[in-house]
Amino acid sequence: MTLRFWLTTACSTIVSIATLYFGLNYSKFCFKQMRYLSDKEKIQIVFNYHNNRERVPIETVHKGTQYYKQIRYDNFEEFIQKNPNCCQVNPGGGYDLPPANFLDRITGYNSGDAIVLNFEVRYLDDKGNQKSKIIKFENAPQNCGAIRW
């Protein structure tokens, strides 16, 4: 066995492992959990992110965007029950999200998915009255579901 053989073998192995790693990242594989996330899990992760916010942005006619205290849903099941057909993964059409670039995709920083939630947000107005409004929330999560925006 020559040095050339060992160098070729080592380089081939490194390239193969890198290709496998980056290819799996590109295909939305979550290495932390060693599996792919389901669409329901992705939607639930985005719901949890939104539901745990203290304040919610509401567009108003006279004041522009205002931030109000959010009334949270008790859990994901209540959210789905009160907002049937609210949520989609990659529903098609344009988004207010920047496109995923190649480097973000192969590193798993952007899964390439667009998670869109159209739902009723409940909040307290300036006078403490409970209000609600249908809002659209878009997100492009990482491969393991971490929220980017």
Secondary structure, 3 states (H helix, E strand, C coil): CCHHHHHHHHHHHHHHHHHHHHHHHHCCEECCCCEECCHHHHHHHHHHHHHCCCEEEEEECCCEEEEEEEECCCCHHHHHHHCCCCEEECCCCCCCCCCCCHHHHHHCCCCCCCEEEEEEEEEECCCCCEEEEEEEEEECCCCCCCCCC
